[in-house]
Amino acid sequence: MREQKTKEYLTAVYLLSASGPVRGVYVARELKLSRPTVSVSLQILAEAGYLTIDDKHFIHLTEAGEKLAREAMHETVRRGKSYHELVGQADEDEADGSSGQYRRLPQDQAQRWLENARADEIPEAILILSSRYYCVRVIDIAQFLGRSSASIHSKLRQLERYDLVAIGEESVVRLTEFGRAVAEEQYERHAPERERLIRAGQSPDEAERNALTSGTHLP
């Protein structure tokens, strides 16, 4: 199996495991592949020592598999940082790894940065999901937006550097005070579209999601 494909599988398993036991069907759904294809690939990865599959068909990463998954996610974040440098949005102040302090942009600049970073749906999605669930995880955001967990995880790490979100244990995500202000502004901006969709017969929950994703930017 090609290295890139191996990393995609291992990253999917790693992120999915934050929300509970992982089965092949979950990986197939995450990667948008057929179950037979995923089953064969998982067996290859098991034989390579990256994961194990127990008697109940639950998938567990080995130490080697988890290490490679983490490396793959760090590579994704680094690519994201390079993108921001390319569009002129990042600088040396964006994050201080030793102190844990993050750069905060003025709200209007934050909105422009979100659009340039192709991540402008995420704060509003977190705001909506926070009103529905006790806690919001990466996989909840991914399912709500119809995206892969790996893609959402990469975007969240970028948002974290600008003090828009905080990511805790078990991939639980929350908006910072600053992030909530940005998300509420986004939510208000979509109010006319939500009202239009509700008048067209959609439920409030459907209208919230569709008003948010009608102009989707995530790849």
C-alpha positions as CSV (number, residue, x, y, z in Angstrom):
1,M,0.0,0.0,0.0
2,R,1.3,3.5,-0.9
3,E,2.5,5.6,2.1
4,Q,0.0,8.3,1.5
5,K,-2.9,5.9,1.5
6,T,-1.5,4.2,4.6
7,K,-1.5,7.6,6.4
8,E,-5.0,8.4,5.3
9,Y,-6.3,5.1,6.8
10,L,-4.4,5.4,10.0
11,T,-5.4,9.1,10.5
12,A,-9.1,8.2,9.9
13,V,-8.9,5.4,12.5
14,Y,-7.1,7.7,15.0
15,L,-9.6,10.5,14.7
16,L,-12.6,8.2,14.8
17,S,-11.3,6.5,17.9
18,A,-11.7,9.7,19.8
19,S,-15.5,9.2,19.7
20,G,-15.5,5.5,20.6
21,P,-14.7,2.0,19.2
22,V,-14.0,2.0,15.4
23,R,-15.3,-0.5,12.9
24,G,-14.5,-0.9,9.2
25,V,-17.8,0.6,8.2
26,Y,-16.9,3.9,10.0
27,V,-13.6,4.1,8.2
28,A,-15.3,3.4,4.9
29,R,-17.8,6.2,5.5
30,E,-15.1,8.6,6.6
31,L,-12.9,7.9,3.6
32,K,-15.9,7.6,1.2
33,L,-14.8,4.2,0.0
34,S,-16.5,0.9,-0.4
35,R,-16.6,-1.5,2.6
36,P,-14.8,-4.3,0.6
37,T,-12.0,-2.0,-0.4
38,V,-11.6,-0.8,3.2
39,S,-11.7,-4.3,4.6
40,V,-8.9,-5.5,2.3
41,S,-6.8,-2.4,3.1
42,L,-7.3,-2.8,6.9
43,Q,-6.1,-6.3,6.7
44,I,-3.0,-5.2,4.8
45,L,-2.3,-2.6,7.5
46,A,-2.9,-5.2,10.2
47,E,-0.3,-7.5,8.6
48,A,2.1,-4.6,8.4
49,G,1.8,-4.1,12.2
50,Y,0.0,-0.7,12.1
51,L,-3.3,-1.9,13.7
52,T,-5.1,-4.9,15.1
53,I,-8.7,-6.1,14.6
54,D,-10.3,-7.9,17.6
55,D,-12.9,-10.6,17.7
56,K,-15.7,-8.0,17.7
57,H,-14.2,-6.4,14.6
58,F,-13.1,-3.3,16.4
59,I,-10.0,-1.7,15.1
60,H,-7.1,-0.6,17.3
61,L,-4.0,1.2,16.3
62,T,-0.7,-0.3,17.4
63,E,2.0,2.0,18.8
64,A,3.6,2.2,15.3
65,G,0.2,3.0,13.7
66,E,-0.6,5.7,16.2
67,K,2.8,7.3,15.7
68,L,2.4,7.4,11.9
69,A,-1.1,8.8,12.3
70,R,0.2,11.6,14.5
71,E,3.0,12.3,12.1
72,A,0.5,12.5,9.2
73,M,-1.7,15.0,11.1
74,H,1.3,17.2,11.9
75,E,2.3,17.2,8.3
76,T,-1.2,18.3,7.4
77,V,-1.0,21.2,9.9
78,R,2.3,22.2,8.5
79,R,0.9,22.3,5.0
80,G,-1.9,24.5,6.3
81,K,0.6,26.9,7.8
82,S,2.5,27.1,4.5
83,Y,-0.8,28.0,2.8
84,H,-1.4,30.9,5.2
85,E,2.2,32.1,4.6
86,L,1.5,32.0,0.9
87,V,-1.6,34.2,1.1
88,G,0.1,36.6,3.6
89,Q,-2.0,35.8,6.6
90,A,0.5,34.3,8.9
91,D,3.5,35.8,10.6
92,E,5.9,35.1,13.4
93,D,3.3,36.2,16.0
94,E,0.7,33.6,15.0
95,A,1.8,31.2,17.8
96,D,4.3,30.9,20.5
97,G,4.7,27.1,21.1
98,S,6.7,27.6,24.3
99,S,4.2,29.8,26.0
100,G,1.0,28.5,24.5
101,Q,-0.1,32.0,23.6
102,Y,-2.0,32.6,20.3
103,R,-2.4,35.6,18.1
104,R,-5.8,37.2,18.1
105,L,-6.9,39.1,15.0
106,P,-9.4,42.0,15.0
107,Q,-12.8,40.5,14.3
108,D,-13.2,41.9,10.7
109,Q,-9.7,40.6,9.9
110,A,-10.6,37.3,11.5
111,Q,-13.5,36.9,9.1
112,R,-11.4,37.7,6.1
113,W,-8.8,35.2,7.3
114,L,-11.4,32.5,7.8
115,E,-12.6,33.0,4.2
116,N,-9.0,32.9,2.8
117,A,-8.3,29.8,4.9
118,R,-11.5,28.2,3.5
119,A,-12.6,27.5,7.1
120,D,-15.4,30.1,7.6
121,E,-18.1,27.5,8.2
122,I,-16.5,25.9,11.2
123,P,-17.1,28.5,14.0
124,E,-20.7,28.8,13.1
125,A,-21.1,25.0,12.9
126,I,-19.6,24.7,16.4
127,L,-22.0,27.4,17.7
128,I,-25.0,25.5,16.3
129,L,-23.8,22.1,17.5
130,S,-23.1,23.5,21.0
131,S,-26.7,24.4,21.4
132,R,-27.7,20.8,20.6
133,Y,-25.1,18.7,22.4
134,Y,-23.4,18.6,25.8
135,C,-20.0,18.6,24.0
136,V,-18.9,18.9,20.4
137,R,-16.2,16.7,18.9
138,V,-14.3,16.8,15.7
139,I,-16.4,14.0,14.2
140,D,-19.6,15.9,15.0
141,I,-18.4,18.9,13.0
142,A,-17.3,16.7,10.2
143,Q,-20.6,14.9,9.9
144,F,-22.6,18.2,10.2
145,L,-20.6,19.8,7.4
146,G,-20.3,16.5,5.3
147,R,-16.5,16.6,5.4
148,S,-13.8,14.2,6.5
149,S,-12.6,14.3,10.1
150,A,-9.0,14.7,8.9
151,S,-9.9,17.8,6.9
152,I,-11.8,19.3,9.9
153,H,-9.0,18.5,12.3
154,S,-6.5,20.3,10.1
155,K,-8.7,23.4,9.9
156,L,-9.3,23.4,13.7
157,R,-5.6,23.4,14.4
158,Q,-5.3,26.5,12.2
159,L,-8.3,28.2,14.0
160,E,-6.7,27.3,17.4
161,R,-3.6,29.3,16.4
162,Y,-5.7,32.4,16.1
163,D,-7.5,31.9,19.4
164,L,-10.9,31.1,17.7
165,V,-11.3,27.6,19.2
166,A,-9.8,25.4,21.9
167,I,-9.3,21.6,21.4
168,G,-9.4,19.5,24.5
169,E,-9.1,15.8,25.4
170,E,-10.9,13.3,23.3
171,S,-11.1,15.8,20.4
172,V,-13.7,18.0,22.3
173,V,-13.9,21.4,20.6
174,R,-15.2,24.6,22.1
175,L,-15.3,28.2,20.9
176,T,-13.2,30.8,22.7
177,E,-14.9,34.0,23.8
178,F,-13.4,35.6,20.7
179,G,-14.4,32.6,18.5
180,R,-18.0,32.8,19.8
181,A,-18.2,36.5,18.8
182,V,-17.1,35.7,15.3
183,A,-19.5,32.7,15.1
184,E,-22.4,34.8,16.3
185,E,-21.7,37.4,13.7
186,Q,-21.7,34.7,11.0
187,Y,-24.9,33.2,12.4
188,E,-26.6,36.6,12.2
189,R,-25.4,37.1,8.6
190,H,-27.1,33.8,7.6
191,A,-30.4,34.8,9.2
192,P,-32.2,35.9,6.0
193,E,-31.3,32.6,4.3
194,R,-32.4,30.5,7.3
195,E,-35.8,32.4,7.3
196,R,-36.2,31.8,3.5
197,L,-35.5,28.1,3.9
198,I,-38.0,27.7,6.8
199,R,-40.6,29.5,4.7
200,A,-39.9,27.0,2.0
201,G,-40.8,24.1,4.4
202,Q,-37.5,23.1,6.0
203,S,-37.3,22.4,9.7
204,P,-35.3,25.0,11.8
205,D,-32.5,22.4,12.2
206,E,-32.3,21.7,8.4
207,A,-32.4,25.4,7.7
208,E,-29.5,26.1,10.0
209,R,-27.3,23.6,8.3
210,N,-28.3,24.4,4.8
211,A,-28.0,28.2,5.3
212,L,-24.5,27.6,6.6
213,T,-23.3,25.2,3.9
214,S,-25.0,26.7,0.8
215,G,-21.8,28.7,0.2
216,T,-19.4,26.0,1.4
217,H,-15.7,26.7,1.0
218,L,-14.1,23.6,2.6
219,P,-12.3,21.3,0.1
